């Protein structure tokens, strides 16, 4: 009885996916398939590839990433925060040395720069994780280990008659293999 319980806990439940998975060898065929699917009206596609391909990005109509703006915002916040911290600490605990000005920006540049780098890097990391929707606890599609080696996979979530049409379309676009999951 305990062994059954342990086996059930260790063996994850099979995930149910409804859709069609097309496996392609060539980038051109995969990009043409994505364009054709998007023209028909399938917008929620997932493409799996071992390396990034600009043709696939253009076919998916992906714009430039927002990560650079998130990083810029974090860096600006860090620079402002670093200078503010230095100015606040000088105003809170004034220590006049040799008649020099209390608020002199050149000594504060190091703290501002380091704060800018720190918050910019943290914002970059958080932006990448958030925009990539990581960590993904539940997968959107079945995964094939060949997608990490040399094949390109296109997952189209659909059911019924749509699945049959998508299967026919993927085969017509040069898919090496098409799997229908219901």
N, C-alpha and C positions, 0 to 999 in steps of 0.2 A: 504494500500500500504506500509506504513511504517512497519507494523507488518510482512508482507511478507519478506521485506528486512532484518529485525532483525532476523527472523526465519532462513533465508538463511545464514546469517552471523554466527549465533550461531550453526547451524547444520553443522558439517563438511561433506564434500563430501565423499561418500563411496570410499574406496581405492580399486583398481582393482588388484587382485593377480591372476596369472595363475600358477597352479601347483597342487600338491597333498599333503595333510596333513594326516599323519598317527598318531594315538593316541595309545600309549602303556601303559600298566600297569606295566610291569616288565622290569627291566634294561637289563637282558640277551636277551630278545626278541628284544628290541630296538637296542642294540649293534649288534646283528646278522643282523638286517635289514640294519643298516648303512654299515656294512661290505659288504653285498650283493649288496647294491646300488652302493657303491664305486667300486666293482669289475665289475659291468655292465658299469660303466663310468660316473655316476652322482657324480661330485666332489663338486658342489655348494650346499651342504646340510646345513640346519639350524636345530639345535637340541635345544629344549626347555625342561628344567628340573627344578624341584623345588630345587634340591641340586646337587652339582657337583658329577659326577660318573666317576671314573677312567676308567672303561670299555668303556664308551662312548668316552672319550678322546683318548684312544688307538684306538678305531674303526675309529675315525675321523682322526687319524694319526697326532694329534697335538703334536708339539714338546714343549720343555720348553719355558716359557714366556720370552720375551726380557725385561720385566719391570725391572728385577734385574740389567741388564747392564745399562739401562737408569738411574736408581737410583745411581749406582756406579759412572757413569760419572758425574752426578749432585753433588754427594758428593765430588768427587775429585776436581771438579771445585770450589766448595764452600771452601774446605780446602785451595787450592791454592790462591783463591781470598782473603780469610781472612788473610792469612799470608802476601800476597802482599799489602793489604790495610794497615796493621800495619807497614810494612817496608817502604812503600811509605810515610806514614804520619810522621814517625820518620826522614826520610831523608829530607822531605820538611820543617819540623819545628823542627830542632835539639834542644834538651834541655838537656844539660849535667848536670847530678845530681851526685855529689860525685865521679866524675871520672869514672863512669860506662860506659860500652860499649853502644853505641846507639842501635845497632841491637842485641838484646838478645832474643833468641827464647822462653824461658820459659814463659815470660809474654804474649807472643802472642798466646799461645796455646789455651787460652779460646776463643779468637775471632775466631781463625781458626776452633776450634771445633764447635762453635755455627753456623758459616757460613756453615760448612760442613753439619750439621743437617738440617739447613734451606733449602739450595739448594738441598740436597738429597731428602727431603720430597716433595718439589715443583716439582722436576723432576719425582719423583714417581707418584705423582698425575697426572701430564701432560702425562706421559707415559701410565698410566692405561687408562685415558680417550681416548688418541689417539689410542692405540692398541685395545681397546674395541669398537672403532668407536662411541663414545658417544659425544654429544647427538645425537640420531638417530631421525632426523626430519621425515623421511619417513620410515615406517616399511617395512621390506623385506617380511614378511609373515603375514597371519591372525593370531591373537592371541586368545587363549582360556584360560579363567581364571583357568581352571583345571591344567594348567601347573605350576601354583604357589602353588598348593595343593599337588597332589599325582600322576599326570600323566606325561608322557614323550611324547613330540610331535616331529615328524620329518617332516620337510617341504622340499619338492623336487620341485624346479621350473621346470616345463615342460608343454608341450601342445600336443594336438592331440594323436597320437598313443603311444607316450612315456607316456602320462598320464595314458592310459589304462594299459600299461605294469607295470608301477610303482604301480598303484592301486592293480593289481593282486599280485605283489611281496610283497607289504606291508601286504596284507591279508594273504598270505602264510607264512609270518614271525611271525604271531600271533598278528597283530594289532587289538585292541579292536574296533576301529572305523576308517574308512578311508573317507576323504572328498575330492572330486575333485572340484577345483575352476578353472573356465574358464573365 
